[in-house]
Amino acid sequence: MLVNFVRVFKFAFQDFVRNIWFSIVNITILVLALLAINFLIIFNLFTNNVVHVIKDKIDVSVYFKPETSIEQIEGLKQKISSSNYINSVVYVSSEEALENFKLNHKQDEDLLSAIEELKKDNSTIFSPSLKIKAKDISMYENILKELKESQYADMFEIDEAEFQDYTVMTQRLNNISEKIRFVAYMISAIFMLIAFMMVFNTIKISIYTKKDEISIMKLVGATENFIKAPFILNIIFYNITALILIIVIVYVGLTFLQPLVDRLFAGYTVNMISYFNSNFVLIFIGQLLISCIFSTISALVSIKRYLKF
């Protein structure tokens, strides 16, 4: 058994080297197909995190009129905190709102000077407010409706502009993502189809070039499986080599991409290399198995058609 396996391995490796240009072409096509699949994985990871960041920033601000007392504000806060749609409600006082504004515009000296002038008049620059975060972006419509219909509606004004901006941004991002995913799926399918056609034709050519060798093997009593095995093993060599190259390409690409992602998602942890490390078996071994299965099917169809016993 071991002797037969060694012989099969030897024949497969010899065929791999003997037809090196066919091997390179097959491996290149497989690499392109797997590269498209890995691009799709990276793109999904990226867009999912973008959507998460956008959703995390979405909130609705309720600004109270000057005559509203702190007791009334607390009463509203307690009431809406019990809603099934609400994730959190944060009270922002006038002083906190002012400090946040100054922090966000610390580079604009003229604006800060104007704020200081307004403070001298002892006027309230910013109204107290409640920042409301929903459990899901789809729940904001219900929250806005409840607020507008509540008994407290005459005490505040709702700033929906930022919420609407983020909502539109999320919808656009989802639409763009779907289109890019569709293109990536199509590219992956095209390259996989080309790869399987290449495998089919490679086996066909290999059978023709080894016609005499196969005839001799039949004469000395080689079994059907023994003759088929080197062809199948050769295809597996292609897939393993392609996978090794893909792993190198993906990790080199992620090494250059990670600093850009860190700057884009400042304040959020999005470690793409860590994601691939954690899911290495699922991502890469899964790709190898799927690729080997379909390549082997293509090889078996070619063998059945052109290798006569």
C-alpha positions in Angstrom: 0.0 0.0 0.0 2.7 2.4 1.0 4.8 1.4 -2.0 1.9 2.1 -4.3 1.3 5.5 -2.7 5.0 6.5 -3.1 4.8 5.5 -6.8 1.6 7.4 -7.4 3.2 10.5 -5.7 6.3 10.1 -7.8 4.4 9.9 -11.0 2.2 12.9 -10.1 5.2 15.0 -9.2 7.0 14.1 -12.4 4.0 15.0 -14.4 3.7 18.3 -12.4 7.3 19.2 -13.3 7.2 17.8 -16.8 4.3 20.0 -17.8 5.5 23.0 -15.8 4.0 25.6 -18.0 0.6 24.0 -17.8 1.1 23.8 -14.1 1.9 27.5 -13.9 -1.1 28.5 -15.9 -3.5 26.3 -13.8 -2.0 27.6 -10.6 -2.3 31.2 -11.8 -6.0 30.8 -12.7 -6.7 29.1 -9.3 -4.9 31.9 -7.5 -7.0 34.5 -9.3 -10.2 32.6 -8.4 -9.2 32.3 -4.8 -8.0 35.9 -4.7 -11.4 37.1 -5.8 -13.0 35.0 -3.0 -10.6 36.5 -0.4 -11.2 40.0 -1.6 -14.9 39.3 -1.0 -14.1 38.1 2.6 -12.0 41.3 3.3 -14.6 43.5 1.7 -17.4 42.0 3.8 -15.4 42.4 6.9 -14.6 46.0 6.0 -18.2 47.0 5.1 -19.6 45.3 8.2 -17.3 47.3 10.4 -18.1 50.5 8.5 -21.9 49.9 9.0 -21.2 49.1 12.7 -19.3 52.3 13.2 -22.0 54.4 11.5 -24.8 52.7 13.5 -22.8 53.3 16.7 -22.7 57.0 15.8 -26.4 57.3 15.1 -28.6 58.9 17.8 -31.5 61.2 18.2 -31.0 64.4 20.2 -33.9 66.0 22.1 -33.3 69.7 22.9 -35.3 71.1 25.7 -36.8 74.6 25.8 -35.3 77.1 28.3 -38.3 77.0 30.6 -38.1 73.2 31.1 -37.0 72.2 34.6 -34.5 69.5 35.4 -37.3 67.5 37.1 -39.3 67.4 33.9 -36.3 66.4 31.9 -35.6 63.5 34.4 -39.2 62.5 34.2 -39.0 62.2 30.4 -35.7 60.4 30.7 -37.2 57.8 33.1 -40.2 57.3 30.8 -38.4 56.8 27.6 -35.7 54.6 29.2 -38.3 51.9 29.7 -39.1 51.7 26.0 -38.4 48.5 24.3 -36.7 50.4 21.4 -34.2 52.3 23.6 -30.7 51.1 24.2 -29.5 54.1 26.2 -30.5 57.7 27.2 -27.8 60.2 28.2 -28.5 63.6 29.7 -26.3 66.4 28.4 -26.4 69.6 30.4 -25.9 73.0 28.9 -22.4 73.2 30.4 -21.4 69.8 29.0 -22.7 70.7 25.6 -20.6 73.9 25.7 -17.5 72.0 26.7 -18.1 69.4 24.0 -18.6 72.1 21.4 -15.3 73.9 22.4 -13.4 70.6 22.3 -14.7 69.8 18.8 -13.9 73.3 17.5 -10.6 73.9 19.4 -8.8 74.8 16.2 -11.3 77.7 15.4 -10.1 80.6 17.6 -12.6 83.1 16.1 -15.5 80.8 17.0 -14.2 80.2 20.5 -13.7 84.0 21.0 -17.4 84.5 20.0 -18.5 81.9 22.5 -16.6 83.6 25.2 -18.3 86.9 24.4 -21.7 85.2 24.6 -20.8 83.8 28.0 -20.2 87.3 29.3 -23.9 88.1 28.8 -24.7 85.1 31.1 -26.9 83.7 28.4 -27.4 80.0 27.9 -25.6 79.1 24.7 -26.7 75.5 24.4 -29.9 73.9 25.6 -29.9 70.8 27.8 -30.6 67.7 25.8 -31.1 63.9 25.8 -29.1 61.7 23.5 -31.1 58.7 22.6 -29.6 55.5 21.1 -31.9 52.8 19.8 -31.2 49.0 20.0 -31.4 48.9 16.2 -31.4 51.5 13.4 -34.8 50.3 12.3 -36.3 51.3 15.6 -35.6 55.0 15.3 -38.8 55.7 13.3 -40.8 54.2 16.2 -38.9 56.3 18.8 -39.5 59.5 16.9 -43.1 58.7 16.6 -43.5 58.0 20.3 -41.6 61.2 21.2 -43.8 63.4 19.0 -47.0 61.9 20.3 -46.0 62.0 24.0 -47.4 64.4 26.6 -43.9 66.0 26.8 -43.9 67.0 23.1 -44.3 70.7 23.8 -41.1 70.7 26.0 -38.5 69.9 23.4 -37.4 70.0 19.8 -36.0 66.9 18.0 -32.9 67.2 15.8 -33.5 64.6 13.1 -30.9 66.0 10.6 -27.9 64.0 11.8 -30.0 60.8 12.2 -31.3 61.2 8.6 -27.8 61.8 7.3 -26.5 58.7 8.9 -29.5 56.7 7.8 -29.1 57.8 4.1 -25.3 57.0 4.4 -26.0 53.5 5.7 -28.6 52.8 3.0 -26.2 54.0 0.3 -23.3 52.0 1.7 -25.5 48.9 1.8 -26.5 49.4 -1.9 -22.9 50.0 -3.0 -21.8 46.9 -1.0 -24.4 44.7 -2.6 -23.3 45.8 -6.1 -19.6 45.2 -5.3 -20.4 41.8 -3.8 -22.4 40.8 -6.9 -19.4 41.8 -9.1 -17.0 39.9 -6.9 -19.2 36.8 -7.0 -19.4 37.0 -10.8 -15.6 37.4 -11.0 -15.0 34.4 -8.7 -17.5 32.3 -10.6 -15.8 33.2 -14.0 -12.3 32.4 -12.7 -13.5 29.1 -11.1 -15.1 28.1 -14.4 -11.9 28.9 -16.3 -9.9 27.0 -13.7 -12.1 23.9 -14.1 -11.9 24.1 -17.9 -8.1 24.4 -17.6 -8.0 21.3 -15.3 -10.2 19.4 -17.8 -7.9 20.3 -20.7 -4.7 19.7 -18.8 -5.8 16.2 -17.9 -6.8 15.6 -21.6 -3.4 16.7 -22.8 -1.6 14.8 -20.1 -3.4 11.6 -21.1 -2.5 12.1 -24.8 1.2 12.7 -24.0 1.4 9.7 -21.6 -0.5 7.4 -24.0 2.4 4.9 -24.4 3.2 5.0 -20.7 -0.4 4.2 -19.8 -0.5 1.3 -22.3 2.7 -0.2 -20.7 1.1 0.2 -17.2 -2.0 -1.7 -18.4 0.2 -4.5 -19.9 2.0 -5.0 -16.6 -1.3 -5.2 -14.7 -1.7 -1.7 -13.2 -5.2 -1.2 -11.8 -7.6 1.5 -13.1 -7.3 3.4 -9.8 -3.5 3.3 -9.9 -3.5 4.9 -13.3 -6.1 7.5 -12.4 -4.5 8.4 -9.1 -1.5 10.5 -10.4 -3.8 12.7 -12.4 -6.0 13.4 -9.4 -2.9 14.0 -7.1 -1.5 16.3 -9.7 -4.6 18.5 -9.5 -4.3 18.5 -5.7 -0.8 19.8 -6.1 -2.1 22.7 -8.1 -4.7 23.6 -5.4 -2.2 23.3 -2.5 0.4 25.5 -4.4 -2.3 28.0 -5.2 -3.5 28.1 -1.6 0.1 28.7 -0.3 0.5 31.6 -2.7 -2.9 33.0 -1.7 -2.0 32.9 2.0 1.2 34.8 1.3 -0.6 37.4 -0.9 -3.5 37.9 1.6 -1.2 38.4 4.6 1.2 40.7 2.8 -1.8 42.7 1.5 -3.3 42.9 5.0 0.0 44.0 6.5 -0.2 47.1 4.2 -3.9 47.5 4.6 -4.1 47.4 8.4 -2.5 50.8 9.1 -5.0 52.4 6.7 -7.9 50.6 8.5 -6.6 51.7 11.9 -6.6 55.4 10.8 -10.0 55.1 9.2 -11.6 53.4 12.3 -9.8 55.5 14.9 -11.3 54.6 18.3 -12.6 51.3 17.1 -10.8 47.9 17.1 -10.8 46.4 13.6 -7.8 44.0 13.4 -8.2 42.3 10.0 -5.1 40.1 10.5 -6.4 38.9 13.8 -9.7 38.0 12.1 -7.9 35.9 9.5 -5.7 34.3 12.2 -8.8 33.4 14.3 -10.6 32.0 11.3 -7.6 30.5 9.4 -9.0 27.0 9.2 -12.5 28.1 8.2 -11.2 30.5 5.5 -8.2 28.9 3.9 -8.8 25.1 4.5 -12.4 25.6 3.5 -11.3 27.2 0.2 -8.8 24.4 -0.3 -11.4 21.7 0.2 -14.0 23.4 -2.1 -11.4 24.0 -4.8 -10.1 20.5 -4.6 -13.6 19.0 -4.7 -14.6 20.9 -7.9 -11.2 20.5 -9.5 -11.3 16.7 -8.8 -14.8 16.5 -10.3 -13.5 18.3 -13.4 -10.5 15.9 -13.6 -12.6 12.8 -13.2 -14.9 13.9 -16.0 -11.9 14.4 -18.3 -10.4 11.1 -17.2 -13.7 9.2 -17.9 -13.9 10.8 -21.3 -10.4 10.4 -22.6 -8.8 7.5 -20.6 -10.2 4.3 -22.0 -9.7 1.0 -20.2 
